[in-house]
């Protein structure tokens, strides 16, 4: 069973690097969690290197701007690697005529990849960063469009593998839900973000650059709240994991507003997840 800890400092003695999720751990899309920034800042002050690893479809400069606007302290991390960063390689290697499935603000993801945005009828690939309106839409709303793409064997490049995220007190669907639905329809998907290896390779390279040397995977602690992304990705990569129970899966084991440890352990066993530590919120 995972060990419950009250502060991050209880767990960091045996590690050199922290790979920390962002959405659900440092903020909820609207408000920052100040204690999380303090915890990571203290870890850095103790000599650890902190790399934020996020499934945001935006390249890292845009996410850094977003974090500042939300109120995440810039002292909380050394580097940041996003799904958008590693997805750009998939876009550059793929067909050049792409249909952007997502808000227009994500068009800069294509910059420098050689790809151009075209209408659905002319597209040779889909780049999915999310929904046109994630407040109202579900993947099923794109059924007819996706069926037509599937008939033409158009691949879908998913820039954000998350299925859902917290936005304030609500749960909002993400591009990963569209990718999963497209696969159900028989479509082909290409993904580089969590839980897949490319984003972890990029994060480890960033950590090695920050520390000026090779990183021992046994001295890496991953932090996250998403079972299919943060948890699966970290464990598949062989890293120790600190599970944040107050994130998107909290409804599975929360009683009277608090994590019930027995129910949590049953949930983790059912998911074949083996974190070393857990805490309700990073602090």
N, C-alpha and C positions, 0 to 999 in steps of 0.2 A: 504494500500500500504506500501511496505517496505520503511524505512527511508534511504535516501542516506547519507553516512558518508564519510569523507575524510581521517580519521585516525582511527585505531583500538581503540585508547585511548578514543574516543568519545563514545564507546559502552560498555567498560568493567567495568564501575563503579558498576554495579549490579550483577557481577558474581564472582565466586571463581575458576571456572575451564573452560578451553578452550579445546575442542576436535577439532583439526585442521587436515584437509586433507593435503596431501603432494604433490602428482603429480598434477600440474595445479594451485597450490596455493603457494608452496615454490620453485618449480622448474618446468621446462618443459621437463625433461628427459635428457637434455643436459646442460642447464645453470640454475644456481640458480637465484632466484629473491631476491636480497639483502635486499630490503626494507621490505619484508615479514619477514625475519629473525630478522631485527631490531624491527619490531612491536611486535613480540612474545617475544623477549628478554625484551623489555620495559614492556610488560604485566607481565612477571615473576618478574621483579624488583619491580613492583607495588603490588606483593603478590599473583598473580594468578598462578595456576598450569596449565601447558600446556602439554597435551597428544596428540601426533601425532597419527592419526588413518588412516591407509592406506590399500588399497586393493592390495598392493604388495604381490605376492605369496611367497616371501622370508621370513623366520623367521627374527625377529627384529634385531639380531646382524648383519646380512648381509645388511639390509637396513641402519643401522647406518653407516656402512662402506661406502655404496654408497652415502649417504648424505654428508659425509665429502669430498668424492672425487669430488662431484659436486660443493661444496662450500656452503652448508647450514650450518649456524653457530651452533655449539653444545650448545650454550647458549640459543637457541630458544625453547628448550623443556626439560621437566622433564622425560618423559617416551615416549615410542613408542609401539604401538600395531599394528600388521600387520594381513592381511587376512591369510598369511602363518602360523602365530602363532595359530590362532583358527582353521584353516583347518587341522592341524596336529591331532587334536582330532578326526575329522571325519575320517581321514585315519586310525588312531589307532583302531577305532570302526568298521571299514569296512573290506571287504575281504582283504586277505593278499597278493594276487598276483595281482599287479597293472601294468597297462601300463601307462607310463609317456608320456602325450601329451604336449610337450613343449621342450624347449632347455635343453640339457644335464646338463647345469650348475645348474638346479633346482633339481637335484637328491638329494641333502642334505635335501630337504624337507621331505624325507622319513625316515631319520635317527632317530632311537629311537622310531619309530611307530610300529615296528614289521612287516611292509610291505616290500616286495621286488619287484624290477622292473623286469618285464617279457615281452616277446613279445606279440603282440596284440592277437595272436591266443590262448595264454594260460591265458590271463588276466581275472580276475573276477571283476575288477573295473578299471575305468579310473581315473587318476589324471591329470587334465588339468591345466597347469600353463600358457599356451599361445600357440603360434604357433611355429613350427619348424623354420619358417622364416617369421616373422611378417612384413618384408619389402615388401614381394611379395604375400603372401598367404591370402586367405579369408576363412571363414568357409566352403563354398561350395567346396573348394579343398579337404576337408576331407569327402565328402558325402559318398563315397562307404565304407570307413572304419567305419564311424559312423552308417550307415545302418546295417552293420554286427554286430556291438556291440548292436544295438537296438534289433535286432532279437534274440540275446542271453540274452536280458534283463540285460545288464551290466550297473550298475549305473556309472554316471560321477560325480566325486567330483571336483568342480570348485574352484581353489585356488585364482583366481583373478576375482571377479564378474564384474569389469569394462568392458563396451562394447568397449570403445575407450579411448585413452589418447593422449595428445599432446606429440610429440617428435620434439623439435625445432619448426619449422613452419608447420609440418605435423600432420595429425591425423592418429594414428596407431591402428588397432584392437587389442583387448585383449581376454583373456580366456572367459570372460562373453559372448562374441559374439558366441563362439563355444558352450557354454552351452545353449544359447538361440536357436541356430540352432538344437542342439540335442533334445531339448524339442519339437521343431516343427516336428521332425522326430518320435516323440513318446517316446523318451528316458527319463529316470529318472535322475534328477540332485540333488546333495546335496551341499548346499552352506552355509558358516558361515560368510563370509565377508559382508561389507556394500552392501545392506541396512538391512541385517538380524541382529537379536538381539544378537547373540553370541559375535560379535566383539564389540558391544557397552557395553555389560556386562563386557567384559574383560577390555575395556578402563576405565570404571567407577571404576573397582577394582584397576586398576593401579593408577588412580587419588586418590582414598581413601588411598592407600598405601603411595603415595607421600605426602599427606596432613596429614596423621595420624588420619583419622577419616572419618565418613560417609559423603557422598556428597548429598546435596539437589539438585535434578534434576532441580529445578526452578532456580538454580544459575549456570547452565551450558550453555555455548555458543558454538555451533558448527559452524565450518567454512568450506565451501566447494563450489565446482563449478559444480559437476556432478548431474544432475537432478535425474536419476534413482537410484543413490547410496548415495551420500552425502546428498542430499536434502531429498529424501524419507526416508532414514534411520534416520536422525536427527529428522525430524518432527514426524515420527511414534513412535520414542522413547520419544517424548514430550519435546525436547530441543528447545530453541530459536536458530535461525539460522542467520548467516551472510553469504549472498550469494555473491560469487565472480563472477562477470558477464563476466570477460575477459577470462574465461576458455573455455571448449570444446563446449559450446553452444553459444559462442559469435556471430557466424554468424546469429543467429536468430534475433538479435536486434541491431547490430552494423551498424552505418552510418558514413562514412568518418573516420573510425578508432576509433570511440568513441561509447559508449553505449548510445542509444537513450532511455531515461527514459520511455516515453510513450509506445514505442514498447516493452520494457522490462516488464513493468507492464502488458501489454496484454499477453505476453508470460507466465508470472508467473500465471496469472489468468487461462489461457488455461490449464496449467499443474496442477492446483489446489495446487500451492505451495505458502506458506505464510511465507517467511522469515521476520524477524523483521528489519534487516538492509541489505544494499547492498553496495558494492563498486567495482570498476572495477578490481583493483588489491590490494591485502593486503599490507598495508603500515602504 
